[in-house]
Amino acid sequence: MGFGSYDESEQENQDFDTDLDDGDGVATSQAEHGGDVEFEIGASNDELLDRLKDIKDEGE
């Protein structure tokens, strides 16, 4: 069989391991986050809108 060939008999014989152990993964209670996130943009809305306009004009 060449690359990309399809054999229907292989499709029927696929076995998947669906046994999931309870010990695998992380409990959601272990991944809680109680912090805050803050961003400093450093530019006004007008500056950002002007920059967006410049970017759009460059694409034309």
C-alpha positions in Angstrom: 0.0 0.0 0.0 1.3 3.5 -0.9 1.2 6.6 1.2 -2.4 7.7 1.8 -3.9 4.5 0.7 -7.1 3.4 2.5 -7.9 -0.1 3.6 -11.4 -0.6 5.0 -10.4 -3.8 6.9 -8.0 -1.7 9.0 -10.8 0.7 9.9 -12.8 -2.1 11.4 -9.9 -3.6 13.5 -9.0 -0.5 15.5 -8.8 -1.1 19.3 -8.8 1.9 21.6 -7.7 1.8 25.2 -10.5 3.6 27.0 -9.7 2.5 30.5 -9.1 5.7 32.4 -7.6 5.4 35.8 -9.1 7.6 38.5 -5.6 8.6 39.6 -4.7 10.2 36.2 -5.0 13.9 35.7 -5.5 16.7 38.2 -8.6 17.3 40.3 -10.1 20.7 39.6 -10.0 21.5 43.3 -6.2 21.3 43.0 -6.0 23.9 40.3 -8.0 26.7 41.8 -6.7 30.3 41.4 -7.7 33.1 43.7 -5.5 35.9 42.4 -6.0 39.0 40.3 -4.7 40.0 36.9 -4.0 43.5 35.9 -2.7 45.0 32.6 -1.0 48.3 31.9 -1.6 49.2 28.3 0.3 52.5 28.4 -1.7 53.9 25.5 -5.0 55.8 25.3 -8.0 54.5 23.3 -7.4 57.2 20.7 -3.8 56.1 20.2 -4.8 52.5 19.9 -7.6 53.3 17.4 -5.1 55.4 15.3 -2.6 52.5 15.3 -5.4 50.1 14.2 -6.3 52.5 11.3 -2.6 52.6 10.3 -2.4 48.8 10.3 -5.6 48.5 8.2 -4.2 51.1 5.8 -1.0 49.1 5.4 -2.9 46.0 4.4 -4.6 47.7 1.4 
